[in-house]
Amino acid sequence: MYQHTSPSLDRDDLKRRVAHELFQRLAFTSFVIWTGGCLIIFILFAANNPRPIFPAMLSMMVPLIPAALVWVVYRPLIAWRMARHLQADSASPS
């Protein structure tokens, strides 16, 4: 016999899938920003420095700021993508 799942479960499942996809993308973006920033700043300020400890520390810390700012849009993006998926589902003929 066919059992219909409730819309709230479908919505929760959709939210989980959207959040998981966004988490993966934002994690990769954050990783790329931090890694690239560390590399560029380290090459520019610490590589040729005779006392590289402080510049190396800064080259690892400064890219954390833009890498962390990516996560500010995490929840608004989930809400926006959820609304877009739900709108597309309601617009499609069943």
C-alpha positions as CSV (number, residue, x, y, z in Angstrom):
1,M,0.0,0.0,0.0
2,Y,1.2,3.5,-0.8
3,Q,2.1,5.7,2.1
4,H,2.3,9.4,1.6
5,T,5.0,11.2,3.6
6,S,4.0,14.4,5.2
7,P,5.0,17.7,3.6
8,S,7.0,18.6,6.7
9,L,9.2,15.6,6.3
10,D,9.8,16.4,2.7
11,R,10.6,20.0,3.6
12,D,13.0,18.8,6.3
13,D,14.7,16.4,3.9
14,L,15.0,19.2,1.3
15,K,16.4,21.5,3.9
16,R,19.0,18.9,4.9
17,R,20.0,18.3,1.3
18,V,20.3,22.0,0.6
19,A,22.3,22.6,3.8
20,H,24.6,19.7,3.0
21,E,25.3,20.9,-0.5
22,L,25.9,24.5,0.6
23,F,28.1,23.4,3.5
24,Q,30.3,21.5,1.0
25,R,30.6,24.4,-1.4
26,L,31.2,27.0,1.3
27,A,33.8,24.7,3.0
28,F,35.7,24.4,-0.2
29,T,35.5,28.1,-0.9
30,S,36.7,28.9,2.6
31,F,39.6,26.4,2.1
32,V,40.6,27.9,-1.2
33,I,40.5,31.5,0.3
34,W,42.6,30.5,3.3
35,T,45.1,28.4,1.4
36,G,45.6,31.0,-1.4
37,G,45.8,33.8,1.0
38,C,48.3,32.1,3.2
39,L,50.5,31.3,0.2
40,I,50.4,34.8,-1.3
41,I,51.0,36.6,2.0
42,F,53.7,34.2,3.0
43,I,55.6,34.6,-0.3
44,L,55.2,38.4,-0.1
45,F,56.2,39.0,3.5
46,A,57.8,36.0,5.2
47,A,59.7,34.1,2.6
48,N,62.7,36.5,2.2
49,N,62.5,37.8,5.8
50,P,65.5,36.9,8.0
51,R,63.2,36.7,11.0
52,P,60.1,35.1,9.5
53,I,58.2,34.0,12.6
54,F,55.9,37.0,13.1
55,P,55.2,37.5,9.3
56,A,54.6,33.7,8.9
57,M,52.1,33.9,11.8
58,L,50.3,36.8,10.3
59,S,50.3,35.1,6.9
60,M,48.4,32.2,8.5
61,M,46.0,34.4,10.5
62,V,45.0,37.2,8.2
63,P,43.3,34.9,5.6
64,L,41.1,33.5,8.3
65,I,39.0,36.7,8.2
66,P,37.8,36.5,4.6
67,A,37.6,32.7,4.8
68,A,35.3,33.1,7.9
69,L,33.2,35.9,6.2
70,V,32.0,33.3,3.7
71,W,30.0,31.6,6.4
72,V,28.0,34.8,7.1
73,V,25.8,34.0,4.1
74,Y,25.3,30.3,5.1
75,R,21.8,30.6,6.7
76,P,20.5,33.2,4.2
77,L,21.6,31.1,1.3
78,I,19.8,28.0,2.8
79,A,16.6,30.0,3.1
80,W,16.9,31.4,-0.4
81,R,17.7,28.0,-2.0
82,M,14.8,26.4,0.0
83,A,12.4,29.1,-1.2
84,R,13.6,28.6,-4.8
85,H,13.2,24.8,-4.6
86,L,9.8,25.1,-3.1
87,Q,8.7,27.6,-5.7
88,A,10.0,25.4,-8.5
89,D,8.1,22.4,-7.0
90,S,4.9,24.3,-6.7
91,A,5.2,25.7,-10.2
92,S,5.8,22.4,-11.8
93,P,2.6,20.4,-12.8
94,S,2.2,17.2,-10.8
